Amino acid sequence: MESQTVITQQAKDLQAHSIVIDTHDDTTQRLLDPAFDFGVRHKDGSVDIPRMREGGLDAIFFSIWIPGTITGQPAVDRALAQIEAVRRTVAAHPNDLVLCGTADEIRRAYAAKKIAALIGVEGGHMINNDLANLDRFYSLGARYMTLTHTVNTNWADSSGDKPTHDGLTPFGKQVIAEMNKLGMMVDISHVSDKTFYDVLAVSNAPVIASHSSCRSICTAPRNMTDQMIKDLAAKGGVIQINYHIGFLSQEYSDAYKAHPEYGKEIETEAKKRCDGNEACLLIEADNVVRDYVAAGKLPKVEWTKIVEHIDHAVKLVGVEHVGLGSDFDGADMPYGMESVADIPQITNALLAKGYAPVDVQKILGGNTLRLITDVENAAKKLGGKP
């Protein structure tokens, strides 16, 4: 099949009249590079202002990411540096970007024809076991925090690590309570299944899976089971489908697992190509993977797998609980979804499957806006000031 499809006029018009939100992009790593200009079109990577305009993306959550193995004050400091990089980038492009922290601010940005820039912290290790750091991140613009990355924190188990806490510790439950009071979305992407259920049990607000897909289609532990998706939705949450090919395709996941040496080889080659520039590592790794696909070492994954995951989740829980969390600039993208400019293909495909335009708009961003509003309202009831 062809990677690209012809976008109908109906899809173009719907895209142009919808608030489109992506809840997870690792482009922040590029913003740390003084030589990187977010305002011009780049041939590499997936996100910049011109391609966001072309793809009709109206709001983006810039991920603040540091490996979970980096802890203590260095993790806090590096998180703050990334938050500052986002804020600096927004300030440098006032005609296109505006920093937002509420659903109403996103709507006002859209009305002003500006792109809403939001911040999400990917990994609870960055608060260094201190709620004061959580509060500080919120004050600087962070509106969700992923509780773990690929390793456990001192207070929560990760899906990528051996359980040591049986889910959330008592301090972990304090973190959830503080996030609820602040009006910061609790993000359960990356957490263990037990942590997920502990969160649902203690959170006073609906939660988000900022970049997760469906485990019944691809068995990666980072994905959510059908029951988890149902339980997330039952409490008002939203699953934001991740575009990473390792979470979309069982065939790809199996092939990758069958060759454990590939991971190290890809990492080594990416480092070689980046020549010391850490900001390019995630992007270059994607390029190396594509070389492996071209050489027949790994199977090709098409962008239509994204739509398969969206459709599966919708059939499980209804159209009100599904959104988009691409992982652009931080993961290996499927063919035909090389950049944010390709997002209209999703709109086009959903319409072709018979989705009503109003339901497509919910998936594109309406559900995320509703979730943000619900979290804000929950915080007000708890005495917070989102």
C-alpha positions as CSV (number, residue, x, y, z in Angstrom):
1,M,0.0,0.0,0.0
2,E,1.1,3.6,-0.5
3,S,2.3,5.6,2.5
4,Q,0.5,8.8,1.5
5,T,-3.1,9.2,0.5
6,V,-5.0,12.0,-1.2
7,I,-6.6,14.3,1.3
8,T,-10.2,15.1,0.5
9,Q,-11.5,18.7,0.6
10,Q,-13.9,17.6,3.3
11,A,-11.0,16.5,5.5
12,K,-9.0,19.6,4.8
13,D,-12.0,21.8,5.7
14,L,-12.7,19.8,8.9
15,Q,-9.0,20.0,9.9
16,A,-9.0,23.7,9.4
17,H,-12.1,24.2,11.6
18,S,-11.0,21.9,14.5
19,I,-8.8,22.5,17.5
20,V,-6.2,19.9,17.0
21,I,-4.1,18.9,20.0
22,D,-1.1,16.6,20.3
23,T,-0.4,15.7,24.0
24,H,3.2,14.4,23.6
25,D,6.1,15.7,21.5
26,D,9.8,15.3,22.4
27,T,10.8,18.4,20.3
28,T,12.0,20.0,23.5
29,Q,15.3,18.2,23.1
30,R,15.9,20.2,19.9
31,L,15.0,23.4,21.6
32,L,18.0,23.0,23.8
33,D,20.3,23.5,20.8
34,P,21.0,27.2,20.3
35,A,21.5,26.6,16.6
36,F,18.0,25.1,16.2
37,D,15.4,27.5,14.8
38,F,11.9,26.3,15.5
39,G,10.5,29.0,13.2
40,V,11.8,27.5,9.9
41,R,11.0,24.3,8.1
42,H,13.5,21.5,8.7
43,K,14.3,18.5,6.6
44,D,14.9,16.3,9.6
45,G,12.8,15.8,12.7
46,S,9.0,16.0,12.7
47,V,7.9,19.3,14.3
48,D,8.5,23.0,13.6
49,I,6.2,26.0,13.1
50,P,5.8,25.8,9.3
51,R,4.9,22.1,9.4
52,M,2.5,22.6,12.3
53,R,0.8,25.2,10.3
54,E,0.6,22.9,7.3
55,G,-0.7,20.0,9.4
56,G,-3.2,22.2,11.2
57,L,-1.9,21.4,14.7
58,D,-3.2,24.0,17.1
59,A,-1.9,22.9,20.4
60,I,1.2,21.0,21.4
61,F,2.5,19.6,24.7
62,F,6.3,19.9,24.8
63,S,7.7,17.0,26.8
64,I,10.2,17.6,29.5
65,W,12.2,14.4,29.4
66,I,15.3,13.2,31.2
67,P,16.2,9.5,31.5
68,G,14.9,8.0,34.7
69,T,18.5,7.0,35.6
70,I,19.3,10.6,36.2
71,T,17.9,11.5,39.6
72,G,18.4,14.0,42.5
73,Q,19.0,17.7,42.0
74,P,20.6,17.2,38.5
75,A,17.2,15.9,37.3
76,V,15.4,18.9,38.7
77,D,17.9,21.3,37.2
78,R,17.8,19.7,33.8
79,A,14.0,19.7,33.9
80,L,14.0,23.4,34.7
81,A,16.4,24.0,31.8
82,Q,14.1,22.3,29.4
83,I,11.1,24.2,30.7
84,E,13.0,27.4,30.2
85,A,13.9,26.3,26.6
86,V,10.2,26.0,25.8
87,R,9.3,29.3,27.3
88,R,12.2,31.0,25.5
89,T,11.1,29.4,22.2
90,V,7.5,30.7,22.7
91,A,8.8,34.2,23.5
92,A,11.0,34.2,20.4
93,H,7.9,33.5,18.1
94,P,5.1,35.7,19.5
95,N,3.3,35.8,16.2
96,D,2.9,32.1,16.1
97,L,3.1,30.7,19.6
98,V,1.5,31.5,23.0
99,L,2.1,29.7,26.3
100,C,-1.1,28.2,27.6
101,G,-2.1,26.5,30.8
102,T,-5.9,26.2,30.6
103,A,-8.6,25.0,28.2
104,D,-9.9,28.6,27.8
105,E,-6.4,29.8,27.0
106,I,-6.1,27.1,24.2
107,R,-9.4,28.3,22.8
108,R,-8.3,31.9,22.9
109,A,-5.0,31.0,21.1
110,Y,-7.0,29.2,18.4
111,A,-9.3,32.2,18.0
112,A,-6.2,34.4,17.6
113,K,-4.7,32.0,15.0
114,K,-1.8,31.2,17.3
115,I,-0.5,27.8,18.3
116,A,-0.9,26.9,22.0
117,A,2.3,25.7,23.6
118,L,1.9,23.6,26.7
119,I,4.3,21.7,28.9
120,G,4.2,18.1,30.1
121,V,6.8,16.6,32.5
122,E,7.7,13.0,31.4
123,G,8.8,11.3,34.5
124,G,8.1,11.8,38.2
125,H,11.8,11.4,39.1
126,M,12.3,15.0,38.1
127,I,10.5,16.3,41.2
128,N,13.2,14.6,43.4
129,N,10.7,13.3,45.9
130,D,9.7,16.9,46.8
131,L,6.2,18.3,46.3
132,A,7.7,21.8,46.2
133,N,9.3,20.9,42.9
134,L,6.0,19.7,41.6
135,D,4.4,23.0,42.5
136,R,7.3,24.9,40.9
137,F,6.9,23.0,37.6
138,Y,3.2,23.8,37.6
139,S,3.9,27.5,38.2
140,L,6.2,27.5,35.2
141,G,3.6,26.0,33.0
142,A,3.6,22.2,33.4
143,R,0.1,20.8,33.0
144,Y,0.7,17.1,33.3
145,M,3.3,14.8,34.8
146,T,3.9,11.3,33.6
147,L,4.4,9.5,36.9
148,T,7.3,7.3,35.7
149,H,9.4,6.9,32.6
150,T,11.0,3.5,31.8
151,V,12.3,2.8,35.3
152,N,10.6,2.9,38.7
153,T,10.7,6.1,40.8
154,N,11.1,6.0,44.6
155,W,7.3,6.1,44.8
156,A,5.8,4.5,41.7
157,D,6.4,1.4,39.6
158,S,7.0,1.7,35.8
159,S,5.8,-0.7,33.1
160,G,9.4,-1.0,32.0
161,D,10.9,-2.1,35.3
162,K,10.6,-4.9,37.8
163,P,8.0,-3.9,40.4
164,T,9.3,-2.8,43.8
165,H,6.5,-0.8,45.3
166,D,3.4,-2.8,44.3
167,G,2.1,0.3,42.5
168,L,2.1,3.6,44.3
169,T,3.7,4.2,47.7
170,P,2.1,6.5,50.3
171,F,4.2,9.4,49.0
172,G,3.1,8.5,45.5
173,K,-0.5,9.0,46.7
174,Q,0.5,12.4,48.1
175,V,1.8,13.3,44.6
176,I,-1.5,12.4,43.1
177,A,-3.4,14.5,45.7
178,E,-1.2,17.5,45.1
179,M,-1.6,17.2,41.3
180,N,-5.3,17.1,41.7
181,K,-5.2,20.2,43.9
182,L,-3.0,22.0,41.4
183,G,-5.1,21.1,38.4
184,M,-2.2,19.2,36.8
185,M,-3.3,16.1,34.8
186,V,-2.0,12.8,36.1
187,D,-0.4,10.9,33.2
188,I,-0.4,7.1,33.5
189,S,1.6,6.4,30.3
190,H,4.7,4.4,31.2
191,V,3.4,3.2,34.6
192,S,2.8,-0.4,35.6
193,D,-0.7,-1.8,35.5
194,K,-0.8,-1.9,39.3
195,T,0.3,1.8,39.5
196,F,-2.5,2.6,37.0
197,Y,-5.1,1.1,39.2
198,D,-3.8,2.7,42.3
199,V,-4.0,6.1,40.5
200,L,-7.6,5.4,39.5
201,A,-8.4,4.5,43.1
202,V,-7.0,7.7,44.7
203,S,-7.3,10.4,42.0
204,N,-10.1,12.9,42.4
205,A,-9.9,13.9,38.8
206,P,-9.9,12.0,35.5
207,V,-6.5,11.0,34.3
208,I,-4.7,11.0,30.9
209,A,-2.6,8.5,29.0
210,S,-0.6,11.1,27.1
211,H,1.0,8.7,24.6
212,S,-0.2,5.1,24.9
213,S,-1.8,2.6,22.4
214,C,-3.8,-0.6,22.6
215,R,-2.2,-3.7,24.0
216,S,-4.7,-6.1,22.3
217,I,-3.2,-5.0,19.0
218,C,0.4,-4.8,20.1
219,T,1.4,-6.4,23.4
220,A,4.0,-3.8,24.4
221,P,3.6,-3.3,28.2
222,R,3.6,0.4,27.5
223,N,0.2,0.0,25.9
224,M,-3.1,-0.4,27.7
225,T,-5.3,-3.5,27.9
226,D,-8.9,-3.3,26.8
227,Q,-10.0,-3.4,30.5
228,M,-7.6,-0.6,31.4
229,I,-9.0,1.6,28.6
230,K,-12.5,0.9,29.8
231,D,-11.6,1.7,33.4
232,L,-9.8,4.9,32.3
233,A,-12.8,6.0,30.3
234,A,-15.2,5.1,33.1
235,K,-13.6,7.8,35.3
236,G,-13.6,10.3,32.5
237,G,-10.1,9.8,31.2
238,V,-8.7,9.9,27.7
239,I,-6.2,7.6,25.9
240,Q,-4.0,9.5,23.5
241,I,-2.8,7.1,20.8
242,N,1.0,6.9,20.4
243,Y,2.4,6.7,16.9
244,H,5.6,4.8,17.8
245,I,5.9,1.7,15.5
246,G,7.0,-0.5,18.4
247,F,3.6,0.2,20.1
248,L,1.5,0.1,16.9
249,S,2.6,-3.1,15.2
250,Q,2.9,-6.6,16.7
251,E,4.9,-7.7,13.7
252,Y,7.4,-5.0,14.2
253,S,7.6,-5.6,18.0
254,D,8.2,-9.3,17.5
255,A,10.9,-8.7,14.9
256,Y,12.7,-6.2,17.1
257,K,12.6,-8.6,20.1
258,A,13.9,-11.4,18.0
259,H,17.1,-9.4,17.4
260,P,18.1,-7.9,20.8
261,E,21.4,-6.7,19.2
262,Y,19.5,-4.2,17.0
263,G,18.8,-1.9,19.9
264,K,22.5,-1.4,20.7
265,E,23.4,-1.2,17.0
266,I,20.8,1.5,16.3
267,E,21.9,3.5,19.4
268,T,25.6,3.3,18.4
269,E,24.9,4.3,14.8
270,A,22.7,7.2,15.9
271,K,25.4,8.5,18.3
272,K,28.0,8.2,15.5
273,R,25.8,10.3,13.2
274,C,25.1,12.9,15.8
275,D,28.8,13.4,16.7
276,G,28.2,14.5,20.2
277,N,25.0,16.5,19.6
278,E,22.5,14.9,22.1
279,A,19.6,16.9,20.7
280,C,19.6,14.8,17.5
281,L,19.8,11.3,19.0
282,L,16.1,10.5,19.2
283,I,15.6,11.8,15.6
284,E,18.6,10.1,14.2
285,A,17.6,6.8,15.8
286,D,14.4,6.9,13.8
287,N,16.5,7.4,10.6
288,V,18.6,4.4,11.5
289,V,15.5,2.3,12.0
290,R,14.3,3.2,8.6
291,D,17.6,2.1,7.2
292,Y,17.0,-1.3,8.9
293,V,13.5,-1.4,7.3
294,A,15.0,-0.6,3.9
295,A,17.5,-3.4,4.3
296,G,14.8,-5.9,5.2
297,K,15.9,-6.4,8.7
298,L,12.7,-4.9,10.2
299,P,9.1,-4.8,8.8
300,K,7.6,-1.7,7.4
301,V,4.8,-0.1,9.5
302,E,2.3,2.2,7.8
303,W,0.6,5.2,9.4
304,T,-2.8,3.5,9.0
305,K,-1.9,1.4,12.1
306,I,-2.6,4.6,14.1
307,V,-6.1,4.7,12.8
308,E,-6.5,1.0,13.7
309,H,-5.6,1.8,17.3
310,I,-7.9,4.8,17.4
311,D,-10.8,2.8,16.0
312,H,-10.2,-0.1,18.4
313,A,-10.3,2.3,21.4
314,V,-13.4,4.0,20.1
315,K,-15.2,0.7,19.7
316,L,-14.3,-0.1,23.3
317,V,-15.3,3.1,25.1
318,G,-16.9,5.5,22.7
319,V,-15.5,8.4,20.8
320,E,-15.3,10.7,23.8
321,H,-12.3,9.1,25.4
322,V,-9.7,8.9,22.5
323,G,-7.1,11.5,21.4
324,L,-3.7,12.0,19.8
325,G,-0.3,11.7,21.6
326,S,2.2,11.2,18.8
327,D,5.6,11.0,20.4
328,F,7.0,13.0,17.4
329,D,10.7,13.7,17.7
330,G,11.1,11.0,20.4
331,A,10.1,7.7,18.7
332,D,10.2,5.8,15.4
333,M,7.3,7.0,13.2
334,P,5.4,4.9,10.8
335,Y,5.6,5.5,7.0
336,G,3.4,8.3,5.9
337,M,3.5,10.0,9.3
338,E,6.9,11.4,9.0
339,S,6.0,14.8,10.5
340,V,3.2,16.9,12.0
341,A,2.3,18.0,8.5
342,D,0.9,14.5,7.9
343,I,-1.8,14.7,10.6
344,P,-4.6,15.5,8.1
345,Q,-4.3,11.9,6.9
346,I,-5.8,10.8,10.2
347,T,-8.8,13.1,9.7
348,N,-9.2,11.9,6.2
349,A,-9.0,8.2,7.2
350,L,-11.6,8.6,10.0
351,L,-14.0,10.3,7.7
352,A,-13.5,7.6,5.1
353,K,-14.4,5.0,7.8
354,G,-17.7,6.7,8.4
355,Y,-16.9,8.8,11.5
356,A,-19.1,11.8,11.8
357,P,-17.2,15.1,11.5
358,V,-18.2,16.1,15.1
359,D,-16.8,12.9,16.4
360,V,-13.5,13.3,14.4
361,Q,-13.2,16.8,16.1
362,K,-13.5,15.1,19.5
363,I,-10.6,12.8,18.7
364,L,-8.5,15.6,17.2
365,G,-8.7,17.7,20.3
366,G,-12.1,18.1,21.7
367,N,-11.7,15.3,24.2
368,T,-8.5,16.7,25.4
369,L,-10.0,20.1,26.0
370,R,-12.9,18.5,27.9
371,L,-10.4,16.5,30.1
372,I,-8.3,19.6,30.8
373,T,-11.5,21.4,31.9
374,D,-12.6,18.5,34.1
375,V,-9.2,18.5,35.8
376,E,-9.4,22.3,36.3
377,N,-12.9,22.0,37.8
378,A,-11.8,19.2,40.1
379,A,-9.0,21.4,41.4
380,K,-11.4,24.2,42.1
381,K,-13.5,21.9,44.2
382,L,-10.4,20.9,46.2
383,G,-9.5,24.5,46.8
384,G,-6.8,24.8,44.2
385,K,-6.4,27.6,41.7
386,P,-5.7,26.3,38.2
